[in-house]
Amino acid sequence: MLPWIAFIVGIHFIGLVGIFDDSALYVLAALLTVVAGGKSIWNFILDLYTNVKLYNKVRIPFL
């Protein structure tokens, strides 16, 4: 699941609390947004790591 989809779905659960009178939707919203944020941060770290590995393998002679 893409992180931004989980974030948007999680935010929409907050609006459903008043409709369904179920405060557990706050917990579900928090879980989805935390997972989305963690996934985004993890993807960013992996992108940095792979870009550094590629940079170290490909050396430009004049730099």
C-alpha positions in Angstrom: 0.0 0.0 0.0 1.3 3.4 -0.9 2.0 5.6 2.1 -0.1 8.5 0.9 -3.2 6.3 0.4 -2.9 5.1 4.0 -2.5 8.7 5.2 -5.6 9.9 3.4 -7.7 7.0 4.5 -6.5 7.5 8.1 -7.5 11.1 8.1 -10.9 10.3 6.7 -11.6 8.0 9.7 -11.5 11.0 12.0 -14.5 12.4 10.2 -16.4 9.2 10.5 -16.2 9.2 14.3 -19.2 11.6 14.6 -21.3 9.5 12.1 -20.7 6.1 13.7 -20.3 7.3 17.3 -17.3 5.0 17.7 -14.2 6.5 19.2 -12.1 3.5 18.2 -11.9 5.2 14.8 -9.5 7.7 16.3 -7.2 4.8 17.1 -7.5 3.4 13.6 -6.9 6.8 12.2 -3.8 7.3 14.3 -2.5 3.8 13.4 -2.9 4.4 9.7 -1.2 7.9 9.8 1.7 6.6 11.9 2.2 3.7 9.5 2.0 6.0 6.5 4.6 8.3 8.1 6.9 5.5 9.1 6.7 4.0 5.6 7.5 7.3 4.0 10.5 7.8 6.3 11.7 4.3 5.6 11.4 4.8 1.9 13.4 8.0 2.1 16.2 6.3 4.1 16.3 3.4 1.6 16.5 5.9 -1.3 19.3 7.7 0.4 21.2 4.4 1.0 20.8 3.2 -2.6 21.8 6.5 -4.1 24.9 6.5 -2.0 25.7 3.0 -3.1 25.2 3.9 -6.8 27.3 7.0 -6.3 30.1 5.0 -4.9 30.0 2.5 -7.7 29.9 5.0 -10.6 32.9 7.4 -10.4 33.1 10.2 -12.9 36.8 10.6 -13.8 37.0 14.4 -13.8 35.3 14.9 -10.4 
